[in-house]
Every structure is written in C-alpha cells, then in structure tokens.
Amino acid sequence: MDAAAFLLREARAGDHQQLLTLARELDSINLPTNADELAEALKRSANSFRGRVRDHARAIYIFCAEEIASGAIVAASMIIAKHGTPQAPHYYLQIDSEERYSRILRKKFRHDYLRLRYSMDGPTEIGGLIVSRAMRGHPDHIGKQISWVRFLYMACNPSRFEPQVIAEMLAPMLPGHRNLFWDHYGGRVTGLSFQEADILSTRDKEFIHTLFPDSPLYTFLLPDEVRKSIGMVGESSRGAVRLLEQAGMKFIGQIDPFDAGPYYGAALADLVPTREVRTLTAIIGHPSAGHVHSRLVSYNGPDGFRAIRTAAEAREDGIILTSDQLALLGAPPGIPVDTVPLPERLPSSPSEIAPISALK
C-alpha cells in the first residue's frame, strides 16, 4: 500500500500567504489575489465547512493540497455553493441557431447566434483550480486529486449544493490580460478592458444587464478568428476539461459573456462520484493482492475535512487503511469514512485532440 504524498483538506486562515502566492500564479477571479479579499474568503469558507453560513447562496468551500513532506500548499480548488442570485445573477451567452430557406433561390442557411441570458436561481459552480508550477507533472497527479476532492465533498453533502453543477473553463488569453472575443464584442459594448470588466463583475454585475444588447449576436458577423475562438479552451485548461468529462460533466451550450469560454455542467445526482461514493468502516490491515484500486478517502472530524489518495482495498465490511493513513485523516479505526474511486488515467477525448468549438 502506497504512502500518501499529499493531504487534501479544507483551507485555513493560516494558509493565507501560501494561497495568495498560489492564486497570483493563475490570477483566478474565483480565488482572490487581493490579500484582504482572500482573508475574507478563507473566513467564509471556514464558516461554510462548519455549517455556519445562514444564507446558502453565500457559502464557499476552499480546498488545498498540502505536501506532507514539506508542509507546503501546492494546489487549491473551490466550490461556490450557488452562482446566481437576485443580487448577483449568473450571466451567460446561450448558443442557438435558426434556419432560413428561400423557395425561389432554393437555398437553405443555418445561422448560429449568441443571446445573453441570466439566472437568479443559479447552479453550484466549481472553480479556482490551481496547481503550483513546481508540482505540475508530478507523478501523483495532484491536479486530479484536488479537482476530484470537490466531487467527493459534494457527493457526501448534497443538501448543501444546488441540483445542477457547472464549471467555467478558461478561454485562450492574449498578452496583456486580453481576450480576442472581449476585444471584438464585450469591450465595444461596455467601453471596459477585459481586466476592468473581470474585476468589476466580482463586485457588481449590473453593467452586464444594462450594457450588453438583448438582441442576438449572429456569429457570421464576427471575424473568422473571433468566431472560431468561441467555446475554445485555453491550453492550460485541457487537462481540467478531461477531468470534468470523467466526472460526467459535458458542454452545455453556454459560454462566458466575457471570454467566450465554455460552461460544462451536469446534475449533481448524475455525477460519477455521486453514484460511486461509499461510506465504509476504516479497518487497519493489509489489502489482498489484486483487489487494490486508487481511491480518494475522506473523513470530516474534529480536524475538519481531510482526504488522501491511496491504493486501497474496499470491501463490503470496510476499507483497508494503515495506521499512518488514518492518522493523516484524523480518523480512529472502526469509524466510517467516505471514498470514491479515482480515475487511473486521463483518456483521449476531443478536447485533447483539438480545441473545443461551441459551434460545430
């Protein structure tokens, strides 16, 4: 049985400086890069894990991966319990099409278009996935672990989340924190740079509703390079897409109104980890040959939510773990723990071969 190299756990206030450094590597809008805003987010996350956030829509959950040997925080991810409320709607561009036919010309055309939509009763969103540069390519695939642990947590606590789960994938970016789609559309209807709009949207989204046109945007009016960028995924996000696909999420025909990155989604009940999660008694012992599989195992106890990846044997009477692994989880033997299988590898997919096009 292999020893865990990383401890996946809920983030704490003491992780602030390391998480701030990590967040600034990606400049993610979900995981704040401002010190005060990150401190507030960590406080809200801690209260969310404890069940102390009265307004379900304000709950967020920040996870981090701690390298056991060094104690360094090397990755992070998060869950936004509800993305879309009357105070801050969830805005997106819906991809649709219409067909036109001329009897006289005997010609038929299919026109793709985008239309601004919003929801004031939005889904749960997963985001903030960051792996430190030093750990990218690590043989233990820490990106897979820190991504999958969110699914495990949601599967074990479905009442805390919405029936639908989405993830916004980062689109390709241009130098200077610019984006091709924004430069040709959003920037022209708002007069803002991409970065200005991105930051403003975290505080107030009113300008999206008031300045973006209600009329459809026919994509044939856009330059070819802009049209082809719609729904594309940035190179750094390809692996994250494949992880979402393994969990049962797929492109849902919606894109971000700022960068035209695709939204992936699925019903929480239909996610693979939700269907495969098991609660088993922790047993100290040695696994039987041929019955070992890679799994995430978690325990929510006095030390908070903790999880590890391990090659373990899951049986009807329990899951076989070592005393060291139970110590990492903060779980005594004989207590129930939660577990899901962890995909062994990332299979080939269309997103691996070519950029995702929302308008195929």
VOGU-3710 file (C-alpha; in Angstrom, 3 decimals, decimal comma):
1> mdaaafllre> 0,000/0,000/0,000  1,496/3,325/-1,024  2,085/6,228/1,337  0,106/9,403/0,672  2,259/12,270/-0,577  -0,414/14,958/-0,176  -3,095/15,793/2,345  -6,226/17,276/0,774  -8,038/19,397/3,324  -10,173/22,456/3,897
11> aragdhqqll> -8,130/25,643/3,754  -7,446/27,515/6,990  -6,637/31,117/7,891  -3,008/30,093/8,443  -2,744/29,126/4,753  -3,351/32,734/3,683  0,124/33,694/2,471  0,780/30,437/0,612  -2,648/30,518/-1,031  -2,152/34,161/-2,000
21> tlareldsin> 1,089/33,254/-3,767  -0,641/30,341/-5,464  -3,637/32,437/-6,557  -1,350/35,023/-8,143  0,249/32,331/-10,320  -3,060/31,956/-12,164  -4,723/35,303/-11,380  -8,012/33,467/-10,927  -11,096/35,582/-10,342  -12,591/32,866/-8,088
31> lptnadelae> -9,645/32,559/-5,709  -8,863/36,207/-4,822  -5,427/37,651/-5,489  -6,078/40,577/-3,124  -4,834/39,833/0,400  -7,862/41,259/2,228  -10,344/39,609/-0,127  -8,615/36,242/0,239  -8,662/36,565/4,036  -12,402/37,200/3,889
41> alkrsansfr> -12,890/34,251/1,524  -10,977/31,932/3,874  -13,120/33,083/6,789  -16,302/32,473/4,792  -15,004/29,069/3,686  -14,263/28,021/7,274  -17,778/29,036/8,321  -19,241/27,174/5,339  -17,472/23,935/6,253  -18,797/24,331/9,810
51> grvrdharai> -22,345/24,935/8,532  -22,423/28,457/9,976  -23,338/30,368/6,804  -27,052/31,035/7,152  -27,522/32,157/3,567  -26,840/29,036/1,499  -26,102/31,231/-1,519  -23,087/32,807/0,236  -21,352/29,542/1,101  -17,979/28,774/-0,482
61> yifcaeeias> -15,604/25,888/0,147  -11,857/26,267/-0,432  -9,717/23,131/-0,571  -5,936/22,929/-0,562  -3,330/20,219/-1,097  -0,541/20,137/1,465  2,651/18,294/0,578  3,167/16,072/3,598  6,974/16,043/3,430  7,369/19,832/3,378
71> gaivaasmii> 4,055/21,198/4,658  3,834/23,432/1,564  0,481/24,274/-0,014  0,886/23,176/-3,638  -2,656/23,243/-5,067  -6,120/24,619/-4,429  -9,692/24,348/-5,657  -13,083/25,575/-4,536  -16,850/25,192/-4,677  -19,233/28,148/-4,918
81> akhgtpqaph> -22,462/26,787/-3,437  -24,685/28,979/-5,589  -23,678/31,029/-8,621  -26,665/33,214/-9,489  -28,935/35,143/-7,114  -31,265/38,168/-7,473  -28,419/40,332/-6,144  -25,781/38,795/-8,464  -27,344/36,849/-11,371  -25,488/34,190/-13,314
91> yylqidseer> -24,983/35,645/-16,802  -24,090/33,598/-19,858  -24,401/33,616/-23,627  -26,666/30,869/-24,900  -25,642/29,311/-28,203  -28,545/28,767/-30,563  -29,300/28,715/-34,256  -32,068/29,354/-36,765  -32,669/28,059/-40,255  -33,664/30,150/-43,257
101> ysrilrkkfr> -34,863/28,834/-46,619  -35,585/30,617/-49,873  -38,012/28,753/-52,123  -37,127/30,938/-55,092  -33,359/30,566/-54,680  -33,625/27,004/-53,362  -31,076/27,827/-50,733  -31,053/26,936/-47,061  -28,919/28,599/-44,381  -28,311/27,821/-40,735
111> hdylrlrysm> -27,294/30,874/-38,719  -25,630/30,442/-35,332  -26,166/33,208/-32,812  -25,465/34,110/-29,194  -28,014/35,643/-26,836  -27,462/36,992/-23,336  -29,323/35,040/-20,661  -29,249/35,105/-16,897  -30,452/33,134/-13,896  -31,318/34,482/-10,449
121> dgpteiggli> -31,581/30,923/-9,118  -28,281/29,623/-10,379  -26,336/26,371/-10,062  -23,405/25,361/-7,907  -20,093/26,260/-9,546  -16,733/24,568/-9,137  -13,634/26,634/-9,870  -10,403/28,062/-8,511  -8,369/25,031/-9,612  -4,662/25,905/-9,309
131> vsramrghpd> -1,564/23,713/-9,123  1,795/25,311/-8,384  4,216/25,354/-11,293  6,654/23,160/-9,372  4,040/20,404/-8,970  2,646/20,313/-12,492  3,503/16,943/-13,991  4,033/15,330/-10,568  3,611/11,532/-10,844  0,901/11,605/-8,162
141> higkqiswvr> -1,261/13,843/-10,416  -2,083/16,372/-7,712  -4,311/18,288/-10,154  -6,565/15,249/-10,454  -6,724/14,861/-6,679  -7,521/18,493/-5,865  -10,151/18,565/-8,621  -11,816/15,274/-7,689  -11,961/16,038/-3,961  -14,655/18,640/-4,686
151> flymacnpsr> -16,855/15,970/-6,255  -16,301/13,724/-3,239  -17,323/16,512/-0,855  -20,449/17,371/-2,860  -21,393/13,697/-3,135  -21,218/13,399/0,660  -23,095/16,669/1,327  -25,665/17,055/-1,496  -28,088/19,132/0,615  -25,528/21,966/0,738
161> fepqviaeml> -25,494/22,375/-3,036  -27,767/23,032/-5,985  -29,209/20,228/-8,164  -27,062/21,410/-11,103  -23,275/21,870/-11,104  -21,318/23,938/-13,648  -17,704/24,805/-14,335  -16,450/27,700/-16,453  -13,369/26,818/-18,472  -10,764/29,473/-19,163
171> apmlpghrnl> -10,559/30,550/-22,792  -7,266/31,335/-24,560  -5,880/34,689/-23,487  -3,827/37,281/-25,332  -0,777/39,104/-23,918  -1,609/41,929/-21,545  -4,559/40,114/-19,937  -6,652/40,498/-23,080  -9,110/38,223/-24,818  -9,988/38,045/-28,507
181> fwdhyggrvt> -13,766/37,741/-28,066  -13,896/40,553/-25,497  -11,873/42,860/-27,715  -14,391/42,443/-30,549  -17,614/42,390/-28,539  -17,702/42,978/-24,784  -15,148/45,773/-24,879  -17,115/47,595/-27,561  -20,450/47,466/-25,731  -19,053/48,400/-22,301
191> glsfqeadil> -16,010/50,570/-23,010  -14,050/48,493/-20,474  -10,904/46,436/-20,813  -11,205/42,718/-20,125  -9,418/43,069/-16,791  -11,553/46,028/-15,721  -14,754/44,123/-16,515  -13,476/40,967/-14,826  -12,711/42,799/-11,583  -15,916/44,878/-11,637
201> strdkefiht> -18,068/41,761/-12,128  -16,891/40,361/-8,787  -18,427/43,384/-7,026  -21,414/44,350/-9,193  -22,775/42,761/-12,377  -25,323/45,485/-13,148  -23,342/46,703/-16,170  -23,740/43,320/-17,898  -27,530/43,539/-17,833  -27,702/47,203/-18,790
211> lfpdsplytf> -24,977/47,451/-21,454  -24,980/44,089/-23,241  -27,544/44,074/-26,087  -30,647/41,903/-25,728  -30,705/41,221/-29,447  -28,920/38,117/-30,766  -25,325/38,313/-31,946  -25,090/36,439/-35,253  -21,672/34,881/-35,343  -21,229/35,233/-39,123
221> llpdevrksi> -20,844/38,976/-38,468  -17,677/38,346/-36,467  -14,198/37,985/-37,990  -13,289/34,355/-38,646  -10,633/34,263/-35,934  -13,117/35,558/-33,354  -15,877/33,183/-34,457  -13,506/30,210/-34,256  -12,447/31,197/-30,733  -15,988/30,838/-29,354
231> gmvgessrga> -16,107/27,923/-26,930  -12,369/27,249/-27,142  -10,452/26,132/-24,062  -7,073/27,556/-23,132  -4,127/25,186/-23,383  -3,664/25,137/-19,603  -7,278/24,048/-19,099  -7,299/20,983/-21,357  -6,478/18,593/-18,516  -9,173/20,130/-16,318
241> vrlleqagmk> -11,724/19,556/-19,094  -10,865/15,873/-19,283  -11,269/15,545/-15,515  -14,719/17,114/-15,763  -15,627/14,734/-18,561  -14,531/11,781/-16,436  -16,806/13,025/-13,664  -19,758/13,088/-16,079  -19,844/16,777/-16,985  -20,206/17,971/-20,574
251> figqidpfda> -20,502/21,162/-22,608  -23,996/22,604/-22,048  -24,263/25,069/-24,957  -23,397/28,136/-22,895  -20,325/30,372/-22,907  -18,991/33,098/-20,682  -20,045/36,560/-21,939  -16,556/37,933/-21,313  -14,064/35,483/-22,827  -16,406/33,023/-24,651
261> gpyygaalad> -15,013/30,110/-22,629  -17,386/27,118/-22,456  -19,501/26,082/-19,479  -19,523/22,410/-18,561  -22,297/21,028/-16,400  -24,315/18,105/-15,100  -26,892/17,232/-12,482  -25,214/16,620/-9,117  -27,094/13,333/-8,800  -25,736/12,170/-12,182
271> lvptrevrtl> -22,058/12,830/-11,480  -19,927/9,683/-11,432  -18,574/10,357/-7,897  -22,128/10,874/-6,592  -23,144/7,490/-7,958  -19,986/5,743/-6,753  -19,429/7,284/-3,298  -19,427/4,767/-0,456  -19,298/5,117/3,304  -17,188/2,295/4,726
281> taiighpsag> -15,726/1,364/8,093  -11,996/2,085/8,388  -10,098/-1,124/9,088  -6,376/-1,312/9,839  -4,761/-4,071/7,815  -3,153/-5,092/4,541  -5,016/-5,287/1,218  -5,423/-8,525/-0,695  -3,379/-8,865/-3,865  -5,376/-7,965/-6,948
291> hvhsrlvsyn> -8,008/-6,015/-5,015  -6,187/-2,691/-4,695  -7,526/0,361/-6,531  -6,683/4,066/-6,477  -9,219/5,870/-4,311  -9,859/9,129/-2,506  -10,716/8,561/1,150  -12,076/11,357/3,345  -13,095/11,975/6,937  -14,858/15,011/8,370
301> gpdgfrairt> -13,908/15,080/12,040  -12,552/17,359/14,759  -9,671/18,415/12,481  -12,100/19,396/9,710  -12,492/17,842/6,280  -9,457/15,792/5,226  -8,804/13,409/2,354  -5,952/11,387/0,886  -5,325/9,406/-2,257  -4,355/5,833/-1,604
311> aaearedgii> -4,223/2,436/-3,268  -6,744/0,674/-1,039  -8,992/-2,342/-0,874  -12,675/-1,517/-0,453  -14,704/-4,491/0,811  -18,266/-4,998/1,972  -17,164/-4,852/5,619  -14,916/-1,800/5,222  -11,867/-0,217/3,628  -8,350/-1,339/4,500
321> ltsdqlallg> -6,070/1,512/5,602  -2,802/1,809/7,505  -2,499/3,469/10,898  -0,440/6,251/9,257  -3,206/6,934/6,749  -5,834/7,083/9,486  -3,595/9,469/11,417  -3,436/11,773/8,376  -7,214/11,735/8,141  -7,552/12,288/11,890
331> appgipvdtv> -9,825/9,241/11,990  -9,742/6,472/14,608  -10,052/2,854/13,407  -13,573/1,478/13,207  -15,130/4,800/12,223  -16,983/5,394/8,923  -15,045/7,169/6,167  -16,176/8,221/2,679  -14,492/7,045/-0,502  -14,733/7,211/-4,295
341> plperlpssp> -12,594/5,546/-6,972  -10,056/7,893/-8,527  -9,635/7,579/-12,306  -6,306/5,958/-13,052  -5,595/7,910/-16,236  -6,967/10,615/-18,499  -8,422/9,015/-21,635  -8,239/10,619/-25,037  -11,114/12,947/-25,835  -11,949/15,540/-28,480
351> seiapisalk> -10,746/18,235/-26,111  -7,334/16,570/-26,035  -7,020/16,444/-29,800  -8,303/19,888/-30,789  -9,772/22,993/-29,168  -13,412/22,710/-28,231  -15,627/24,617/-30,638  -19,047/25,509/-29,360  -20,286/25,945/-32,916  -19,554/22,600/-34,510
//
